[in-house]
Amino acid sequence: MKAYDFSRSFLTFRIDTLKKPPLTVSHKPPSTLNNARIQVDCRCEITDRQTGAAREFLLGANCKTERVGVERDIWTEPNADFIPVHTKGQFLNIKTYEIAGKRVMFYPPSLGVQPERQVGNSEEAFDQVKLEMYPCEGELLDTPQKIVAATLGNQPLMARVQLEQGRYTAVIDFPIKTMNASERDWIYQTDTGPVLLPDLTREPADLIAGFELAFAAFNCPNWVEFIVRAPMPVSADINVYHYWKTVRWDSHNQVIALK
């Protein structure tokens, strides 16, 4: 069956300030050209059953805000976790600072305050965006015994979780980075993230703005539990982002061994 090798799957965005001014940065780029190649952590395909149209959304790996090519002081201050989400023609940049709601200016400052979740048009913000999933052959592991054996045999595994709500079907593919397994009781359980958790109540053009980051766990084919990143109060006036909000879905789950 069709699978994906996430170790060879990348999204790449290209900023060329000689062609267009940057719209997503909080500092002056040290050079005029940069290609940021980021490994894909999750693929989510959402199909609108009313129209048959399908869109692919890719979640990039977590990285840090940085100055590229400088001799020292690489990390920006204040520093943020940076996670990109891309689909054809649109992007969502998620930046997380030490507290939720921190206000950081764009560069140039005339662009105003940078939101924690910036949604934009890819053609306006970047010189080029490439979304490249690496397809490969996979074997469906359809029993706990096969899943446990593949886990203990150190085979590379991916998960496929299908959700349905309203007009949409969402298929979430991700590499299984952590898997629990018992060859005594034939129990398995995924524990992997972040993955893309969609909001399937939104209109098609607004789907990218509704994604949340979550970890996914399941131990059977019929349901999945997510623990979702959300603001959490740590004092009367300070929130931080933490994975704490749990959501359970009826779903169709598959574990796939990569060949």
C-alpha positions in Angstrom: 0.0 0.0 0.0 1.1 3.6 -0.5 3.1 5.1 2.3 5.6 7.9 2.9 9.2 8.0 4.0 9.1 11.1 6.2 12.9 11.1 6.6 13.1 12.0 2.9 10.1 14.4 2.8 10.6 18.1 3.0 9.0 21.5 2.7 11.3 24.3 1.4 10.6 28.0 1.4 12.8 30.4 -0.4 13.3 34.0 0.6 15.0 36.3 -1.9 14.9 39.9 -0.7 16.2 41.2 -4.1 12.9 40.0 -5.6 10.4 40.8 -2.8 10.6 42.1 0.7 10.3 39.5 3.5 6.8 39.3 5.2 7.5 36.7 7.9 10.7 37.7 9.7 11.4 39.5 13.0 14.9 40.6 12.1 16.8 42.0 9.1 18.0 38.9 7.1 21.9 38.8 7.1 21.9 37.8 3.4 19.6 38.4 0.5 18.9 34.7 -0.2 18.0 31.7 1.9 16.3 28.3 1.2 14.9 26.8 4.4 14.6 23.1 3.9 12.5 21.6 6.8 11.7 17.9 7.3 8.0 17.0 7.3 6.6 15.8 10.6 3.0 15.2 9.4 0.9 15.1 6.3 -2.9 15.8 6.5 -5.1 15.5 3.4 -8.6 16.9 3.7 -11.2 15.9 1.2 -14.4 17.9 0.8 -17.0 15.2 0.2 -19.4 17.8 -1.3 -17.0 18.7 -4.2 -14.5 15.9 -4.2 -11.7 18.4 -3.8 -8.7 17.3 -1.7 -5.9 19.5 -0.2 -2.6 18.4 1.2 -1.2 20.2 4.3 2.3 19.6 5.5 3.7 20.2 9.0 7.3 21.1 9.2 9.6 20.0 12.1 10.1 22.3 15.1 13.1 24.6 14.8 14.2 27.9 16.3 14.3 31.5 15.1 17.8 32.2 13.9 20.1 34.5 11.9 21.5 32.5 9.0 25.2 32.8 8.1 26.4 35.1 10.8 29.7 34.7 12.7 28.1 34.7 16.1 24.8 35.4 17.9 22.9 33.0 15.7 19.8 32.8 17.9 17.4 35.7 17.8 16.4 37.4 21.1 13.7 37.0 22.1 13.8 33.5 20.7 10.9 31.4 19.5 10.0 27.9 18.6 9.1 28.0 14.9 6.8 25.4 13.2 5.6 26.0 9.6 2.5 24.5 8.0 2.1 24.7 4.2 -0.4 23.9 1.6 -0.4 24.9 -2.1 -0.8 28.7 -2.1 -1.0 29.2 1.7 1.1 29.0 4.8 0.7 29.1 8.6 3.7 30.1 10.7 3.4 29.2 14.4 5.8 30.9 16.7 6.0 30.2 20.4 7.8 32.4 22.9 8.4 31.9 26.6 4.9 33.2 27.4 1.7 33.2 25.3 0.7 36.4 23.7 4.2 37.9 23.6 4.3 40.9 21.1 7.2 40.9 18.7 7.5 43.3 15.7 8.0 42.2 12.1 11.0 43.4 10.2 10.6 46.0 8.9 8.7 47.4 11.9 6.3 49.2 9.5 4.6 45.8 9.0 3.4 45.9 12.6 3.2 43.2 15.3 3.9 39.6 14.3 1.1 37.3 15.4 1.8 34.0 17.0 -0.1 32.3 14.2 0.6 34.1 10.9 -1.6 32.9 7.9 -0.6 34.2 4.5 -0.4 33.9 0.8 2.7 31.9 -0.2 3.3 33.8 -3.5 3.3 37.1 -1.7 5.6 36.0 1.2 8.1 33.8 -0.6 10.1 33.6 -3.8 9.3 29.9 -4.0 7.8 27.1 -1.9 8.4 23.3 -2.6 6.3 20.6 -0.9 7.8 17.2 -1.5 6.6 14.1 0.0 8.6 10.9 -0.7 6.3 8.0 -1.5 7.3 4.5 -0.8 5.8 1.0 -0.5 4.3 0.0 2.8 2.8 -3.1 4.4 -0.4 -2.8 6.4 0.1 -4.4 9.9 -3.4 -5.6 10.6 -3.0 -7.4 13.9 -1.5 -6.5 17.2 1.0 -9.4 16.8 2.3 -8.0 13.5 2.5 -4.5 15.0 4.4 -5.7 18.1 6.8 -7.8 16.0 7.6 -5.0 13.6 8.1 -2.6 16.6 10.5 -4.9 18.4 12.2 -5.6 15.0 13.0 -1.9 14.7 11.1 -1.5 11.4 10.3 2.0 10.4 6.6 2.6 11.0 4.0 5.3 10.1 0.5 5.8 11.2 -2.6 6.7 9.2 -5.5 8.1 11.1 -8.8 8.9 9.3 -11.3 11.3 10.8 -14.7 12.3 9.5 -16.9 15.3 10.4 -19.5 17.2 8.5 -18.5 17.7 4.9 -14.9 16.5 5.3 -12.7 13.4 5.5 -9.3 14.0 6.9 -6.4 11.5 6.6 -3.5 12.2 8.9 -0.2 10.5 8.1 2.8 10.7 10.4 5.9 8.7 11.3 5.6 6.7 14.5 8.5 8.0 16.6 7.5 6.4 19.9 5.6 3.0 20.1 4.9 1.0 23.2 4.7 -2.8 22.7 4.1 -5.9 24.8 4.8 -9.3 23.3 3.2 -10.9 26.5 -0.2 -9.2 26.2 0.0 -8.2 22.5 -0.6 -4.5 23.3 0.7 -1.6 21.2 0.2 2.1 21.7 1.5 5.0 19.7 2.8 8.2 21.3 3.8 10.6 18.6 3.7 14.3 17.8 3.3 17.0 17.0 0.8 16.2 14.3 -1.8 18.4 12.6 -5.2 18.3 14.2 -7.7 19.9 11.8 -10.8 21.9 12.6 -13.3 20.3 10.3 -16.0 22.9 11.0 -14.3 25.6 8.8 -14.8 26.6 5.2 -12.3 25.2 2.7 -10.3 28.4 2.3 -10.0 28.8 6.0 -8.9 25.2 6.9 -5.2 26.1 7.3 -6.0 28.7 10.0 -7.7 26.1 12.2 -4.9 23.6 12.6 -3.7 22.9 16.2 -0.6 21.0 17.2 -1.2 17.7 19.1 0.3 14.4 20.1 -1.6 11.3 19.0 -2.1 8.0 20.8 -4.1 4.9 19.8 -4.0 1.2 20.6 -6.7 -0.1 18.4 -8.2 0.7 14.9 -11.3 2.4 16.1 -10.4 5.5 18.1 -7.6 8.0 18.8 -6.9 10.4 21.6 -5.1 13.7 21.0 -3.4 15.9 23.6 -3.5 19.4 22.1 -1.3 22.3 22.6 -3.2 25.2 24.1 -2.6 28.2 26.4 -2.4 27.2 30.1 -2.4 29.8 33.0 0.6 29.6 35.3 -0.3 32.8 37.2 -3.0 35.4 37.3 -1.7 37.2 34.2 0.7 34.8 32.5 -0.2 31.9 30.1 2.2 29.5 28.5 1.7 27.0 25.7 1.5 23.4 26.8 0.1 20.1 25.5 -2.7 19.5 28.0 -6.2 19.6 26.3 -7.4 16.1 25.5 -9.7 15.2 22.6 -11.0 11.8 21.6 -12.2 10.9 18.1 -13.9 7.9 16.6 -11.5 7.1 13.8 -10.0 4.5 11.5 -6.3 3.9 12.4 -3.7 1.9 10.5 -0.1 1.1 11.3 2.1 0.7 8.2 5.6 -0.7 8.0 7.8 0.9 5.4 9.5 -1.4 2.9 
